[in-house]
Amino acid sequence: MRKMSTNQDTKEIALTIYNGGFGAVKEKRTVSLEEDEGELIFADVAQLIETDSLIVAGINVLEFNYDFDLVSRDKLLQKYVDKKVYLKDRKTGEKRSCRLLSAEGGGRCVLEDEVTKEIYTDTQEEIVLPSLPSGLIVKPALLWKTDGKPAENVQVSYLSKGFSWHANYVVELKEQTLNIMGWAEIENRSGMTFENAHIKLIAGDVHRIEKEIVFEDRYMVAESKASYEPEVKAFFDYHMYTLGHPTTLKDNQSKQIGILTGREIPYKQYYKLGLYEEKADIILEFQNRKEDGLGIAMPQGKIKLYKEDEADGSLEFIGEDRIEHTAKNEEITLSIGKAFDIAFDYQKIDHKKLGGVEYYKYRCEIRNHKETEAEVRFEHYREGVWEMVNTSHEYVKKSATQIEYRVLVPAEGEVAVEFEYKVDRRIEVNFRK
């Protein structure tokens, strides 16, 4: 005997969604299987289910099939070949009993009138079928063969493609501090709607054998921020965000849910020059620390920045950047655009060789056309065994091959940084007897 279970029997459903284009579905249902009911149709599952990931608790499943032979006009007609059907007159509603002799693609049929034995090869009348044939279902389902023992409840877990999520951040930049709001954008293309689901989000790179599925088009819904943020905790070598309230995630829908808020976070702004660049980059830095208003693991995503126009109080977009997964107590550096009022000439002005030693001389002239003082930084790289000979300003040695200058340029002023270093090209070889 076969019994049907649908999402109307669901007691609880939960989703765990990963960055890599998939999710885990966990569901509890009431099935009320009686003695000798040995088959259960477990309907309303994600269409992109990975059947090799299925875990069932509560009943003993001997074997199962994933049946996606869904109802269509052609499939219905094929099931009734050589069986009784009815022709219904669209005007009078009168029905005539016929035998379906053949059914071709596109709904073209050949029928035999059971009374007159006339053959109809092309009819404009409606074909009425007695009932839905066995073997066809209206939505994908798992068909389980059980051991026939009674069961009241079942717990099912499986993976499905078609889920994805990523973080988006919005920053309001003030004079000395910034406010930040983080949103999780969740997409469901699994082929199923999940009503009142408990949702967890996993941030991190979980290894999968197959390639990630990326969906380009989207239908977006923004969910208003709850008065509480999701619980965030380390989970294995990843981070887990547990939403504090159940939500409905429809099929073919994108939903935005708030995951973090930070206010009055101090930041530093400076300008970064490059030897081969024409414009200076605008850089913002802030610390992901609790004492500074954050201190939460931040998933990778885009950050959009806005600043208030004091003339009318409106927020204007000033740039964006992307961050990688960032743990708490780490620094976040954003490059949001090119500076209009910072000009510079950065060039090599001398190069000479004396024996096996080479001398390099560089000059960087920085002009600040802003009405406020500007901090300007630039880095210089050098391979080999090198030593600074002369420098007009102090520098920071960031590595064996990298130095950085940090210069304060006055408003409407300019500063020239000049430095010379030598590189020893000589190679000494010691031979031991």
C-alpha positions as CSV (number, residue, x, y, z in Angstrom):
1,M,0.0,0.0,0.0
2,R,1.4,3.5,-1.0
3,K,1.0,6.6,1.2
4,M,1.6,10.2,0.3
5,S,3.4,12.8,2.4
6,T,3.5,16.5,1.4
7,N,4.8,19.7,3.0
8,Q,1.4,20.0,4.7
9,D,2.8,17.4,7.1
10,T,5.9,19.4,7.9
11,K,6.5,20.1,11.6
12,E,9.8,21.9,11.2
13,I,12.2,22.8,8.4
14,A,15.7,24.3,8.4
15,L,18.2,25.4,5.8
16,T,21.9,25.7,6.0
17,I,23.2,27.7,3.0
18,Y,26.8,27.7,1.9
19,N,28.8,30.2,-0.2
20,G,29.5,27.5,-2.8
21,G,26.0,27.4,-4.5
22,F,24.4,24.6,-2.4
23,G,22.5,24.1,0.8
24,A,21.5,21.5,3.4
25,V,17.7,20.9,3.9
26,K,16.6,19.4,7.2
27,E,12.9,18.6,7.7
28,K,10.7,16.9,10.3
29,R,7.3,15.5,9.1
30,T,4.4,13.6,10.6
31,V,3.8,10.5,8.3
32,S,1.6,8.2,10.4
33,L,2.6,5.0,8.6
34,E,0.5,2.0,9.6
35,E,1.4,-1.6,9.7
36,D,2.1,-3.0,6.2
37,E,2.1,0.4,4.5
38,G,5.3,-0.4,2.7
39,E,5.6,2.5,0.3
40,L,5.8,6.2,1.1
41,I,5.8,9.1,-1.5
42,F,7.8,11.8,0.1
43,A,6.8,14.8,-2.0
44,D,7.7,18.5,-1.9
45,V,11.5,18.1,-2.1
46,A,14.0,20.4,-3.8
47,Q,14.2,19.7,-7.5
48,L,18.0,20.0,-7.5
49,I,18.3,17.5,-4.6
50,E,21.6,15.5,-4.5
51,T,20.1,12.0,-3.9
52,D,23.4,10.6,-2.8
53,S,23.3,12.9,0.3
54,L,20.0,11.6,1.7
55,I,19.8,10.8,5.4
56,V,16.5,9.4,6.9
57,A,15.7,8.8,10.5
58,G,12.4,7.5,11.9
59,I,11.7,4.8,9.4
60,N,13.7,2.0,7.8
61,V,14.1,2.7,4.1
62,L,15.0,-0.4,2.1
63,E,15.3,1.4,-1.3
64,F,14.2,4.7,-2.8
65,N,13.8,6.4,-6.1
66,Y,13.8,10.1,-7.0
67,D,10.8,10.4,-9.3
68,F,10.6,13.5,-11.5
69,D,8.3,12.0,-14.3
70,L,5.9,15.0,-13.9
71,V,2.5,15.4,-15.4
72,S,2.2,16.8,-18.9
73,R,-0.4,16.6,-21.7
74,D,1.7,14.3,-23.9
75,K,2.7,12.0,-21.0
76,L,-1.0,11.8,-19.9
77,L,-2.1,10.8,-23.3
78,Q,0.7,8.2,-23.8
79,K,-0.5,6.5,-20.5
80,Y,-4.0,6.2,-22.0
81,V,-3.2,4.6,-25.3
82,D,-5.5,1.6,-25.9
83,K,-7.7,2.7,-22.9
84,K,-11.0,4.4,-22.6
85,V,-11.2,8.2,-22.8
86,Y,-14.0,10.7,-23.5
87,L,-14.6,13.3,-26.2
88,K,-16.5,16.3,-24.7
89,D,-18.3,18.7,-27.0
90,R,-17.2,22.2,-26.0
91,K,-20.6,23.7,-26.6
92,T,-23.1,21.2,-25.3
93,G,-20.9,19.4,-22.8
94,E,-22.0,16.0,-24.2
95,K,-19.4,13.2,-23.8
96,R,-18.8,10.2,-26.1
97,S,-16.8,7.2,-25.0
98,C,-13.8,6.4,-27.2
99,R,-10.6,4.3,-27.2
100,L,-7.4,6.1,-27.7
101,L,-5.5,4.4,-30.5
102,S,-2.4,6.6,-30.6
103,A,-1.0,9.9,-29.2
104,E,1.6,11.9,-31.0
105,G,3.6,14.9,-29.8
106,G,1.7,18.2,-29.5
107,G,-1.5,16.5,-28.4
108,R,-2.4,15.0,-31.8
109,C,-4.5,11.9,-31.3
110,V,-6.3,9.0,-33.1
111,L,-9.5,7.8,-31.4
112,E,-12.1,5.1,-32.0
113,D,-15.7,5.7,-31.1
114,E,-16.8,2.8,-28.9
115,V,-20.3,2.8,-30.2
116,T,-20.1,3.6,-33.9
117,K,-16.4,2.4,-34.3
118,E,-15.7,5.5,-36.3
119,I,-12.1,6.7,-36.3
120,Y,-11.3,10.3,-35.4
121,T,-7.9,11.6,-36.7
122,D,-8.3,15.3,-36.0
123,T,-10.8,16.5,-33.5
124,Q,-11.4,19.9,-32.0
125,E,-13.3,18.5,-29.0
126,E,-11.9,18.3,-25.5
127,I,-10.4,15.0,-24.5
128,V,-11.4,14.0,-21.0
129,L,-9.4,11.4,-19.0
130,P,-11.0,9.3,-16.3
131,S,-8.3,9.8,-13.7
132,L,-4.6,10.5,-13.2
133,P,-2.6,7.4,-14.3
134,S,-0.3,5.6,-11.8
135,G,3.3,6.4,-12.2
136,L,2.8,10.1,-12.9
137,I,3.2,12.8,-10.2
138,V,2.5,16.5,-10.2
139,K,5.8,17.5,-8.5
140,P,9.2,15.7,-7.9
141,A,9.1,13.3,-5.0
142,L,11.2,10.6,-3.2
143,L,9.5,7.2,-3.5
144,W,10.5,5.0,-0.5
145,K,10.1,1.3,0.0
146,T,10.1,0.6,3.7
147,D,10.1,-2.5,5.9
148,G,6.3,-2.1,6.5
149,K,6.6,-1.2,10.2
150,P,4.5,1.6,11.6
151,A,6.0,5.1,12.1
152,E,4.7,8.4,13.3
153,N,7.5,10.9,12.5
154,V,10.4,11.0,10.1
155,Q,13.5,13.3,9.9
156,V,15.1,13.9,6.5
157,S,18.3,15.6,5.6
158,Y,19.8,16.2,2.1
159,L,21.9,18.5,0.1
160,S,20.6,20.5,-2.9
161,K,22.1,22.7,-5.5
162,G,20.4,26.0,-6.3
163,F,21.1,27.9,-3.0
164,S,23.7,30.6,-2.6
165,W,24.4,33.6,-0.4
166,H,26.8,36.4,-0.1
167,A,27.3,39.5,2.0
168,N,26.7,43.1,1.1
169,Y,27.7,46.0,3.2
170,V,26.6,49.7,3.3
171,V,28.8,52.3,5.0
172,E,27.8,55.9,5.9
173,L,31.1,57.9,6.2
174,K,31.2,60.7,8.7
175,E,34.1,63.0,9.6
176,Q,35.9,60.8,12.1
177,T,33.8,57.6,12.3
178,L,31.6,55.4,10.1
179,N,28.4,53.4,10.4
180,I,28.1,50.0,8.7
181,M,25.2,47.7,8.0
182,G,25.8,44.2,6.8
183,W,23.2,42.2,4.7
184,A,23.1,38.6,3.7
185,E,21.7,38.2,0.2
186,I,20.2,34.7,-0.1
187,E,19.1,33.1,-3.4
188,N,16.9,30.1,-3.8
189,R,16.8,28.4,-7.2
190,S,16.3,24.9,-5.9
191,G,12.8,24.4,-7.3
192,M,11.0,24.5,-4.0
193,T,9.6,27.2,-1.6
194,F,10.5,26.9,2.1
195,E,7.8,28.2,4.5
196,N,8.9,29.5,7.9
197,A,12.3,28.0,7.6
198,H,15.1,28.3,10.3
199,I,18.1,29.5,8.3
200,K,21.8,29.2,9.0
201,L,24.5,30.7,6.8
202,I,28.0,29.2,6.6
203,A,30.8,31.6,5.7
204,G,34.0,29.9,4.3
205,D,35.3,27.8,1.4
206,V,33.8,24.3,1.8
207,H,35.5,21.9,-0.6
208,R,33.2,20.5,-3.3
209,I,34.2,18.2,-6.1
210,E,31.9,19.8,-8.7
211,K,31.9,23.4,-10.0
212,E,29.8,26.1,-8.4
213,I,26.5,27.0,-10.0
214,V,26.2,30.7,-10.6
215,F,22.8,32.4,-11.3
216,E,22.9,35.7,-13.0
217,D,19.2,37.0,-13.1
218,R,17.5,37.5,-9.8
219,Y,14.2,38.6,-8.2
220,M,15.0,40.4,-5.0
221,V,13.1,41.0,-1.8
222,A,14.5,43.1,1.1
223,E,13.5,41.8,4.5
224,S,13.4,44.5,7.2
225,K,16.0,44.3,9.9
226,A,14.9,42.5,13.1
227,S,15.5,44.1,16.4
228,Y,18.2,41.5,17.1
229,E,21.1,40.2,15.0
230,P,21.8,36.6,14.1
231,E,24.0,34.5,16.4
232,V,27.5,34.2,15.0
233,K,29.9,31.5,16.1
234,A,32.9,29.6,14.9
235,F,31.9,26.2,13.4
236,F,34.7,23.8,12.5
237,D,37.0,26.0,10.4
238,Y,34.2,28.3,9.2
239,H,31.8,30.8,10.7
240,M,28.1,30.2,11.1
241,Y,25.4,32.8,11.2
242,T,22.1,31.7,12.7
243,L,19.1,33.9,11.9
244,G,17.1,34.7,15.0
245,H,13.7,34.3,13.4
246,P,12.1,31.9,10.8
247,T,11.6,33.3,7.3
248,T,9.9,32.2,4.1
249,L,12.3,31.7,1.1
250,K,10.4,31.3,-2.1
251,D,11.6,29.6,-5.2
252,N,13.3,31.9,-7.7
253,Q,13.7,34.6,-5.1
254,S,16.5,36.6,-3.6
255,K,16.1,37.9,-0.1
256,Q,18.2,40.4,1.9
257,I,18.5,39.8,5.7
258,G,20.5,42.0,8.1
259,I,23.4,40.2,9.7
260,L,25.4,43.0,11.5
261,T,25.4,46.6,12.5
262,G,28.3,48.8,13.6
263,R,28.2,52.4,14.7
264,E,30.7,55.1,15.5
265,I,33.6,53.0,14.2
266,P,36.8,55.1,13.9
267,Y,38.6,55.0,10.6
268,K,41.7,56.4,8.9
269,Q,41.8,58.0,5.4
270,Y,44.9,58.4,3.3
271,Y,46.1,58.5,-0.3
272,K,48.3,55.9,-1.9
273,L,50.6,56.6,-4.8
274,G,52.0,54.1,-7.3
275,L,55.2,54.4,-9.3
276,Y,53.4,53.6,-12.5
277,E,50.1,55.2,-11.7
278,E,48.7,58.6,-12.8
279,K,46.2,59.1,-9.9
280,A,46.4,58.5,-6.2
281,D,44.1,55.9,-4.7
282,I,41.7,56.9,-1.9
283,I,42.2,54.5,1.0
284,L,40.1,53.9,4.1
285,E,41.2,51.7,7.0
286,F,39.3,50.5,10.1
287,Q,39.7,47.8,12.7
288,N,37.3,44.9,13.0
289,R,37.4,45.1,16.8
290,K,34.8,45.0,19.5
291,E,36.2,48.1,21.3
292,D,35.8,50.0,18.0
293,G,32.2,48.9,17.5
294,L,32.5,45.7,15.5
295,G,34.5,42.6,16.5
296,I,32.5,40.1,14.4
297,A,33.6,37.7,11.6
298,M,32.7,39.4,8.4
299,P,32.0,37.3,5.3
300,Q,33.4,38.2,1.9
301,G,31.3,40.7,-0.1
302,K,31.0,44.2,-1.5
303,I,31.1,47.4,0.5
304,K,29.3,50.5,-0.8
305,L,30.2,53.8,0.8
306,Y,28.0,57.0,1.1
307,K,28.7,60.4,2.5
308,E,26.3,63.2,3.5
309,D,26.0,66.3,1.4
310,E,25.8,69.0,4.0
311,A,24.0,71.4,1.6
312,D,20.8,69.3,1.6
313,G,21.5,66.4,4.0
314,S,21.3,63.7,1.2
315,L,23.6,60.7,1.2
316,E,25.8,60.5,-2.0
317,F,27.6,57.4,-3.2
318,I,31.4,57.8,-3.1
319,G,32.8,54.4,-4.1
320,E,32.9,50.7,-3.3
321,D,35.3,47.8,-2.8
322,R,35.3,44.1,-2.0
323,I,36.6,42.4,1.2
324,E,37.5,38.8,1.7
325,H,36.5,36.7,4.7
326,T,37.8,38.8,7.6
327,A,38.1,37.5,11.1
328,K,37.6,39.7,14.1
329,N,40.5,41.9,15.3
330,E,41.8,42.1,11.7
331,E,42.3,45.3,9.7
332,I,40.0,46.2,6.8
333,T,41.5,48.3,4.0
334,L,39.3,49.7,1.2
335,S,40.3,51.4,-2.0
336,I,37.2,53.4,-3.1
337,G,38.4,55.5,-6.0
338,K,40.9,58.0,-7.4
339,A,41.7,61.3,-5.8
340,F,40.9,64.5,-7.8
341,D,43.0,66.9,-5.8
342,I,46.2,64.9,-5.1
343,A,48.8,65.2,-7.9
344,F,52.3,63.7,-8.0
345,D,55.3,63.0,-10.1
346,Y,57.1,59.8,-9.0
347,Q,60.2,58.9,-11.1
348,K,63.7,57.6,-11.2
349,I,66.1,60.6,-11.6
350,D,69.5,58.8,-11.5
351,H,71.0,55.4,-12.0
352,K,74.8,54.6,-12.1
353,K,77.1,51.6,-11.7
354,L,80.3,51.6,-9.7
355,G,82.0,48.2,-10.0
356,G,79.5,45.6,-8.9
357,V,77.4,48.1,-7.1
358,E,74.4,50.0,-8.6
359,Y,73.0,53.3,-7.3
360,Y,69.3,54.3,-7.7
361,K,67.9,57.7,-7.0
362,Y,64.1,58.5,-6.9
363,R,62.1,61.6,-6.4
364,C,58.4,61.9,-5.6
365,E,56.8,65.4,-5.7
366,I,53.4,65.4,-4.1
367,R,51.0,68.4,-4.5
368,N,47.9,68.7,-2.3
369,H,45.2,71.0,-3.8
370,K,42.7,70.2,-1.0
371,E,41.8,72.7,1.7
372,T,42.8,70.2,4.4
373,E,46.0,68.4,5.2
374,A,46.4,65.0,3.5
375,E,48.3,61.9,4.5
376,V,50.0,60.4,1.5
377,R,51.7,57.0,1.3
378,F,53.7,55.3,-1.3
379,E,55.7,52.0,-1.4
380,H,59.0,51.1,-3.2
381,Y,60.2,47.6,-4.0
382,R,63.8,46.5,-4.5
383,E,65.1,43.0,-5.1
384,G,68.6,41.9,-4.1
385,V,71.0,43.0,-1.4
386,W,70.3,46.7,-1.0
387,E,71.1,49.5,1.5
388,M,69.7,53.1,1.8
389,V,72.3,55.8,1.1
390,N,70.3,59.0,1.6
391,T,66.7,59.9,2.3
392,S,64.8,63.1,2.8
393,H,62.1,61.5,5.0
394,E,61.7,58.6,7.4
395,Y,60.4,55.4,6.0
396,V,58.9,52.1,7.3
397,K,60.7,48.9,6.2
398,K,57.7,46.5,5.7
399,S,59.8,43.6,4.4
400,A,63.3,42.7,3.1
401,T,62.3,44.1,-0.3
402,Q,59.7,46.7,0.5
403,I,59.7,50.2,2.2
404,E,56.9,52.7,2.7
405,Y,56.9,56.5,3.0
406,R,54.1,58.2,5.0
407,V,54.0,61.9,4.4
408,L,51.7,64.7,5.7
409,V,51.2,67.2,2.9
410,P,49.8,70.6,4.1
411,A,46.6,72.1,2.6
412,E,47.3,73.8,-0.7
413,G,50.9,72.7,-0.3
414,E,53.5,70.3,-1.7
415,V,56.2,68.0,-0.4
416,A,59.2,66.4,-2.3
417,V,60.5,63.0,-1.1
418,E,63.9,62.0,-2.4
419,F,65.9,58.9,-1.6
420,E,68.9,57.0,-2.9
421,Y,69.9,53.4,-2.3
422,K,72.5,51.0,-3.6
423,V,72.3,47.4,-4.7
424,D,75.3,45.1,-4.4
425,R,75.4,42.9,-7.5
426,R,78.6,41.2,-6.6
427,I,78.5,37.5,-6.1
428,E,81.0,35.8,-3.7
429,V,81.8,32.1,-4.1
430,N,83.7,30.3,-1.4
431,F,85.5,27.1,-2.4
432,R,86.5,24.6,0.3
433,K,89.3,22.2,-0.3
